[in-house]
Amino acid sequence: MKLKLLGLALSALFLASCGGQKPVTINTIRPADIGINPAIETILIVDRTKPSDENKWLNIGEAILTGEGIEGDKAAAQAVVNSLKNQLQISPRFNVLVASERLEGNSFSAAFPEPLNWSTQQNLLNRYKADALVCVEIVDSDFIITEGKRKVKRTVGTGDNQKTIEVDEWYAEGVGNIKIGLRMYDPANKEIIDQQLLDQTNTWQAAADSKAGAIAALINRNSATRELANMVGHDYAYKIAPMPVQLRRIFYTKAKDFPPLEEGARLAEVNDWQSAITVWEKAIPNAEPKEAGRMSYNIAVAYEVLDDLKESERWAQQSYAKYGNKTARTYATQIQRRIVETQVLENQMK
């Protein structure tokens, strides 16, 4: 297993401040939606959407009837493979390989083919020195274009001659849909870890002074299908692997006639969170409830940045329970959720 997690430090990025508060972004890792056997360290991604000789002619017939390019679904399958590979390589959990061969499956309908036989799975694992397979087994895409004409307002002229007029505008709209079926196999235990049919839809628009111009400006079918396939690969990676995420928090930077809150905030802004904690904690006994609640809340955020979630939870609870800071109540719940997720993540990274 790649133990990138051990070398991944929580980092904080500051965004533009707003009205006495400043946002901070925390980079961390979220657990996968499903747990995978810790013995599985290397995943082999396989395109299993090559039509059999029997289905090949059915695919050609479908392409003629629907207007879909014969190679469109092949390109979509490759886009899913590439997207999944690229996303999983960001994860600290798995090593990722891609099989060079394309296996026969069922690319004609949105029904899963029979599971890949175990001997074929084992041969692939032996050849690539992998532990598990993720197979793209269904690709079914559609792209429908509609067009029309509408009235729009445009400003013409300059200076005293500037005016608003109503003109005709042609528009084109493309609605793309893709269904991708993925299976994850564990050949060592002869089991299917996961099987999911993912459905992704998106709409694209373009406009021009002519019908031909609007259609020409619209995304083409193959590009739309690749974009949808990339979305599916991205989403599935987050299901099976712990992935980097960014969490957005805020902390208080301003207080009327109470300098310690602002002093601590300045320390936080230069990433000296431990010194900021010291300043805020020392000032709390002499503060009014409002300022004490805000500094307690800030300390909770500081401890999250420093990856001490238990202390963060304690200070968030104190901010609400003792000083009535309502924002801290929601924040305490977020921290409690993170504590649970961290425990899940640790189990997934063993």
C-alpha positions as CSV (number, residue, x, y, z in Angstrom):
1,M,0.0,0.0,0.0
2,K,1.2,3.5,-0.7
3,L,1.5,5.2,2.7
4,K,1.2,8.7,1.4
5,L,-1.1,9.5,4.2
6,L,1.8,9.5,6.7
7,G,3.5,12.2,4.8
8,L,0.4,14.3,4.2
9,A,0.3,17.3,6.5
10,L,-2.9,19.2,7.0
11,S,-2.4,22.6,5.4
12,A,-4.4,25.7,5.7
13,L,-5.1,28.2,2.9
14,F,-6.5,31.6,3.6
15,L,-9.2,33.2,1.5
16,A,-10.4,36.8,1.4
17,S,-11.8,38.0,4.7
18,C,-15.4,39.3,5.1
19,G,-17.0,41.4,7.9
20,G,-14.8,40.5,10.9
21,Q,-14.3,36.9,9.9
22,K,-11.7,35.2,7.7
23,P,-12.2,31.9,5.9
24,V,-9.5,29.2,6.0
25,T,-9.4,26.1,3.8
26,I,-8.1,22.9,5.3
27,N,-6.7,20.2,3.0
28,T,-7.4,16.7,4.3
29,I,-8.4,13.2,3.2
30,R,-11.9,11.8,3.3
31,P,-12.6,8.1,3.6
32,A,-13.9,6.0,0.7
33,D,-17.6,5.2,0.7
34,I,-16.9,1.5,0.8
35,G,-14.2,-0.4,2.6
36,I,-11.7,-2.5,0.6
37,N,-9.6,-5.4,1.9
38,P,-6.3,-4.0,3.2
39,A,-4.5,-6.7,1.4
40,I,-5.5,-5.1,-1.9
41,E,-2.8,-2.6,-2.7
42,T,-2.6,-2.5,-6.5
43,I,-5.7,-2.1,-8.7
44,L,-5.7,-3.0,-12.4
45,I,-8.3,-1.0,-14.5
46,V,-9.7,-3.0,-17.5
47,D,-11.9,-1.9,-20.4
48,R,-14.3,-4.8,-20.9
49,T,-16.6,-3.1,-23.4
50,K,-15.3,-4.6,-26.7
51,P,-18.3,-6.0,-28.6
52,S,-18.3,-9.7,-29.3
53,D,-18.7,-10.7,-33.0
54,E,-22.4,-11.2,-32.4
55,N,-22.9,-7.8,-30.7
56,K,-20.7,-5.9,-33.1
57,W,-23.3,-5.8,-35.8
58,L,-26.0,-4.8,-33.3
59,N,-23.8,-1.9,-32.3
60,I,-23.4,-0.8,-35.9
61,G,-27.2,-1.0,-36.3
62,E,-27.7,1.1,-33.2
63,A,-25.3,3.7,-34.4
64,I,-27.1,3.9,-37.7
65,L,-30.5,4.3,-36.0
66,T,-29.5,6.7,-33.3
67,G,-26.8,8.7,-35.2
68,E,-24.2,7.7,-32.5
69,G,-20.6,7.3,-33.8
70,I,-19.6,3.6,-33.8
71,E,-16.4,4.6,-32.0
72,G,-18.1,6.9,-29.6
73,D,-18.7,4.4,-26.8
74,K,-15.2,3.1,-27.2
75,A,-13.8,6.6,-26.7
76,A,-16.2,7.0,-23.7
77,A,-14.9,3.8,-22.1
78,Q,-11.3,5.0,-22.5
79,A,-12.2,8.3,-21.0
80,V,-13.7,6.5,-17.9
81,V,-10.5,4.4,-17.6
82,N,-8.3,7.5,-17.8
83,S,-10.4,9.6,-15.4
84,L,-10.5,6.7,-12.9
85,K,-6.8,6.2,-13.2
86,N,-5.9,9.9,-12.8
87,Q,-8.2,10.2,-9.7
88,L,-7.0,7.1,-8.0
89,Q,-3.4,8.1,-8.5
90,I,-4.2,11.1,-6.3
91,S,-5.4,8.8,-3.5
92,P,-2.9,7.6,-0.9
93,R,-4.6,4.2,-0.8
94,F,-3.8,2.3,-4.1
95,N,-1.2,1.8,-6.8
96,V,-3.0,2.0,-10.1
97,L,-2.3,0.2,-13.4
98,V,-4.2,0.1,-16.7
99,A,-4.5,-3.1,-18.8
100,S,-3.4,-2.6,-22.4
101,E,-5.9,-5.2,-23.8
102,R,-9.6,-4.5,-24.3
103,L,-11.8,-7.5,-23.3
104,E,-15.1,-8.6,-24.7
105,G,-18.2,-7.7,-22.7
106,N,-21.6,-6.3,-23.3
107,S,-21.5,-2.8,-24.8
108,F,-24.8,-3.0,-26.6
109,S,-27.3,-2.8,-23.7
110,A,-27.4,-1.3,-20.2
111,A,-27.2,-4.8,-18.7
112,F,-24.1,-6.2,-17.0
113,P,-22.5,-9.1,-18.8
114,E,-21.7,-12.3,-17.0
115,P,-18.9,-11.7,-14.5
116,L,-15.4,-12.1,-15.8
117,N,-14.4,-15.7,-15.2
118,W,-11.9,-16.3,-12.4
119,S,-9.2,-17.8,-14.5
120,T,-9.1,-14.7,-16.7
121,Q,-9.0,-12.5,-13.7
122,Q,-6.1,-14.4,-12.2
123,N,-4.2,-14.3,-15.5
124,L,-4.6,-10.6,-15.6
125,L,-3.4,-10.2,-12.0
126,N,-0.4,-12.4,-12.6
127,R,0.5,-10.5,-15.8
128,Y,0.3,-7.1,-14.2
129,K,1.2,-8.0,-10.6
130,A,-2.0,-6.5,-9.3
131,D,-4.4,-7.5,-6.4
132,A,-7.8,-6.5,-7.8
133,L,-9.6,-5.5,-10.9
134,V,-11.9,-2.6,-11.7
135,C,-13.7,-3.3,-15.0
136,V,-15.6,-0.9,-17.2
137,E,-18.3,-3.3,-18.4
138,I,-21.2,-1.1,-19.7
139,V,-21.0,2.1,-21.8
140,D,-24.2,3.5,-23.3
141,S,-24.4,7.1,-24.4
142,D,-26.8,9.4,-26.0
143,F,-26.6,13.0,-27.2
144,I,-29.7,14.9,-28.4
145,I,-29.5,18.4,-30.1
146,T,-32.4,20.8,-30.2
147,E,-32.3,24.3,-31.8
148,G,-34.5,27.3,-32.1
149,K,-34.8,31.0,-32.4
150,R,-35.5,33.6,-29.7
151,K,-35.7,37.3,-29.2
152,V,-32.8,38.9,-27.2
153,K,-31.9,42.4,-26.2
154,R,-28.6,43.9,-27.3
155,T,-26.9,47.2,-26.8
156,V,-25.7,48.9,-29.9
157,G,-23.9,52.2,-30.6
158,T,-21.8,54.3,-28.3
159,G,-22.2,57.5,-26.3
160,D,-25.3,59.4,-27.1
161,N,-26.1,57.0,-29.9
162,Q,-26.2,54.0,-27.6
163,K,-29.5,52.1,-27.5
164,T,-31.0,48.7,-26.7
165,I,-32.6,46.8,-29.6
166,E,-34.4,43.4,-29.9
167,V,-32.9,40.9,-32.3
168,D,-33.3,37.3,-33.4
169,E,-30.8,34.9,-31.9
170,W,-30.4,31.2,-32.8
171,Y,-29.6,28.8,-30.0
172,A,-28.6,25.1,-29.9
173,E,-28.9,22.9,-26.9
174,G,-27.3,19.5,-26.4
175,V,-28.4,17.1,-23.8
176,G,-25.9,14.3,-23.2
177,N,-26.5,11.1,-21.1
178,I,-24.1,8.3,-20.3
179,K,-24.6,5.1,-18.4
180,I,-21.4,3.4,-17.2
181,G,-21.3,0.0,-15.5
182,L,-18.4,-0.8,-13.3
183,R,-17.4,-3.9,-11.3
184,M,-14.6,-4.4,-8.8
185,Y,-13.3,-7.9,-8.5
186,D,-11.3,-9.6,-5.7
187,P,-9.9,-12.7,-7.4
188,A,-8.1,-13.9,-4.3
189,N,-11.4,-14.3,-2.5
190,K,-13.4,-14.9,-5.7
191,E,-15.9,-12.2,-5.0
192,I,-17.3,-9.1,-6.6
193,I,-16.5,-6.2,-4.2
194,D,-18.7,-3.7,-5.9
195,Q,-21.0,-3.4,-8.9
196,Q,-22.7,-0.1,-9.9
197,L,-24.4,1.4,-12.9
198,L,-23.7,5.1,-12.9
199,D,-25.9,7.5,-14.8
200,Q,-24.6,11.0,-15.7
201,T,-26.5,13.8,-17.6
202,N,-25.5,17.3,-18.6
203,T,-26.7,20.1,-20.8
204,W,-24.7,22.4,-23.1
205,Q,-25.8,25.5,-24.9
206,A,-24.6,27.8,-27.6
207,A,-26.0,30.8,-29.4
208,A,-25.2,32.6,-32.7
209,D,-26.7,34.9,-35.3
210,S,-27.5,31.9,-37.5
211,K,-28.8,28.3,-37.0
212,A,-25.6,26.9,-38.5
213,G,-23.5,29.1,-36.3
214,A,-25.2,28.0,-33.1
215,I,-24.9,24.3,-34.0
216,A,-21.2,24.8,-34.9
217,A,-20.5,26.5,-31.6
218,L,-22.2,23.7,-29.6
219,I,-20.0,21.0,-28.1
220,N,-19.9,17.9,-30.4
221,R,-21.2,14.5,-29.4
222,N,-17.8,12.8,-28.8
223,S,-16.5,15.7,-26.6
224,A,-19.7,15.7,-24.6
225,T,-19.5,12.0,-24.1
226,R,-15.9,12.2,-22.9
227,E,-16.8,15.0,-20.4
228,L,-19.6,12.8,-19.0
229,A,-17.3,9.8,-18.8
230,N,-14.7,11.9,-17.0
231,M,-17.4,12.8,-14.4
232,V,-18.3,9.2,-13.8
233,G,-14.6,8.1,-13.4
234,H,-14.1,11.0,-10.9
235,D,-17.2,10.0,-8.9
236,Y,-16.3,6.3,-8.8
237,A,-12.8,7.0,-7.5
238,Y,-14.3,8.7,-4.5
239,K,-16.5,5.7,-3.8
240,I,-13.6,3.1,-3.6
241,A,-10.7,5.1,-2.4
242,P,-9.8,7.7,0.3
243,M,-9.4,11.0,-1.6
244,P,-8.1,14.5,-0.9
245,V,-10.8,17.1,-0.1
246,Q,-10.8,20.8,1.0
247,L,-12.8,21.9,4.1
248,R,-13.8,25.5,4.5
249,R,-13.9,27.0,7.9
250,I,-14.1,30.6,9.3
251,F,-12.6,32.2,12.3
252,Y,-13.2,35.6,14.0
253,T,-10.7,38.4,13.3
254,K,-12.4,41.5,14.7
255,A,-13.7,42.5,18.2
256,K,-14.7,45.9,19.4
257,D,-12.4,47.1,22.2
258,F,-10.8,43.7,22.7
259,P,-7.3,43.5,21.2
260,P,-6.4,39.9,22.1
261,L,-8.9,38.4,19.7
262,E,-7.4,40.4,16.9
263,E,-3.8,39.7,18.0
264,G,-4.5,35.9,17.9
265,A,-6.2,36.3,14.5
266,R,-3.0,38.0,13.1
267,L,-0.9,35.0,14.4
268,A,-3.3,32.6,12.7
269,E,-3.1,34.6,9.5
270,V,0.7,33.9,9.4
271,N,0.0,30.2,10.2
272,D,1.2,30.4,13.8
273,W,-1.8,28.6,15.2
274,Q,-0.2,27.4,18.4
275,S,0.7,30.9,19.5
276,A,-2.8,32.1,18.5
277,I,-4.3,29.4,20.8
278,T,-2.1,30.7,23.6
279,V,-3.2,34.3,23.2
280,W,-6.9,33.5,22.9
281,E,-6.9,31.0,25.8
282,K,-5.1,33.5,28.1
283,A,-7.6,36.2,27.2
284,I,-10.8,34.3,27.7
285,P,-11.2,34.7,31.5
286,N,-11.1,38.5,31.1
287,A,-13.5,38.7,28.1
288,E,-17.2,39.3,27.8
289,P,-19.3,36.3,26.9
290,K,-19.5,37.3,23.2
291,E,-15.7,37.6,22.8
292,A,-15.0,34.6,25.0
293,G,-17.4,32.5,22.7
294,R,-15.7,33.7,19.6
295,M,-12.2,33.0,20.9
296,S,-13.3,29.6,22.1
297,Y,-14.6,29.0,18.6
298,N,-11.3,30.2,17.1
299,I,-9.4,27.8,19.3
300,A,-11.6,25.0,18.1
301,V,-10.7,25.9,14.5
302,A,-7.0,26.2,15.4
303,Y,-7.0,22.7,16.8
304,E,-8.7,21.3,13.7
305,V,-6.0,23.0,11.5
306,L,-3.4,21.3,13.8
307,D,-5.3,18.0,13.4
308,D,-6.3,17.6,17.0
309,L,-9.9,16.9,16.5
310,K,-10.7,15.9,20.1
311,E,-9.5,19.3,21.4
312,S,-11.3,21.0,18.6
313,E,-14.5,19.3,19.6
314,R,-14.0,20.2,23.3
315,W,-13.5,23.9,22.5
316,A,-16.4,24.1,20.0
317,Q,-18.7,22.6,22.6
318,Q,-17.5,25.1,25.2
319,S,-18.0,28.0,22.8
320,Y,-21.7,27.1,22.5
321,A,-22.5,25.6,25.9
322,K,-20.7,28.1,28.0
323,Y,-20.8,31.3,25.9
324,G,-23.8,30.7,23.6
325,N,-22.0,31.0,20.3
326,K,-24.6,29.4,17.9
327,T,-22.1,28.9,15.1
328,A,-20.1,26.7,17.3
329,R,-23.0,24.3,17.8
330,T,-23.0,23.4,14.1
331,Y,-19.2,23.4,14.0
332,A,-19.1,20.9,16.9
333,T,-21.3,18.5,14.9
334,Q,-19.0,18.9,11.9
335,I,-16.0,18.0,14.1
336,Q,-17.8,15.0,15.5
337,R,-18.5,13.8,12.0
338,R,-14.8,14.2,11.1
339,I,-13.8,12.2,14.1
340,V,-15.9,9.3,12.9
341,E,-14.6,9.7,9.4
342,T,-11.0,9.7,10.6
343,Q,-11.5,6.4,12.4
344,V,-13.0,5.0,9.2
345,L,-10.0,6.4,7.2
346,E,-7.5,4.8,9.6
347,N,-9.1,1.4,9.2
348,Q,-9.1,1.9,5.4
349,M,-5.4,2.8,5.4
350,K,-4.2,-0.2,7.4
